[in-house]
Amino acid sequence: MQAGTKPPMTRSQKLRWLSNQLINDAAADEKGGNTGTAISHYLQAADILLLLAKVEENYTTWKQYTDTAAKCQQRARALIALQPKAESV
């Protein structure tokens, strides 16, 4: 490997990066009024974080994953509750 090049990311690093990206995308979608997409991104991030937690052996890291996943799920629930109800025919 050449000096100055980074080693490739591990699978867990890629999943952490992806979950962070989804959370950032969800916040941007929410700010832009795109709540449906924001809900989807929050729930996808929560799923990834729970998968990471499932294989994590360190309690502190496990707790961070599960707490962040719970926050994503809560935010998705809040957005779902704020959406206007569809009129029934």
N, C-alpha and C positions, 0 to 999 in steps of 0.2 A: 504494500500500500504506500502511496506517495505521502510525503509530509504535507499536512494541511487538509487532507481529505478526510471526511467523516466516515466512520464505518456505517454500513447499512443499518437501518432501524430494525429492531426486533419486532415481532408480531405484536407484543403488548404495547410497545412504544407507538406503533402505527395505530393501534386501537385507541390509545389515549389521545393521540393527535386528532384522530377522526371524531372522537366524542367532543373534544374541545371545539373543533371546527363546526360541528353540528349545533352546539350550544351558541356559538357566536352567530351562526347563520340564523338560528331561531330568534335570537334577540334582534337582529337586523330585520328579519321578516316581521316580527311583532311591531317594531318601531315604524315600519313601512305600511302597517295596516294589513298585512298578509297573514291573518291569524291561522288559517287552515294549514298553510305551509309551516308556520312556526310550531303549531301543535305537533305536526309530523316530525319535525326536526328534534323537538324536545323528547318525544317518545323514543325516537331512534337512539338518541344519545343515552337515555336511561337504559335501554336494552344493552347497549355496548358496555356501559359502566357496570351493569349487573353481571355481565359475562366476565369482565375483568375481576370483579369481586369474587366470583365463584372459584377462581383458581388462585387467588391471592392468599399467601400464607402469613403475611405480616398484618397484624391486627390494625395498626394505624392506617396503613394504606387501604385495607379492606373497608375501614370505617369511612375514609374519604370518598371512596367509590360509591358506597351505599348511600351516604348522606347526599352526595351530588345527584345521584340517580333519583332519590326521593324528592329533591328540590325540582328536578326536571319534571317529574310526574305531577307534582303539586302545581307547577306553573302551567302545564298542559291542561290540568283539570280546571284551573282558574280561567284559562282562555276559552275552554269549552263552555263553561258556565256563562261567560259574557257574550257568547254568540247569540244572535237573535234566533228565536225558535221559528222553525218552518211552520207555516199555517197548514193545518190538516184540512183535507177536502171532504 
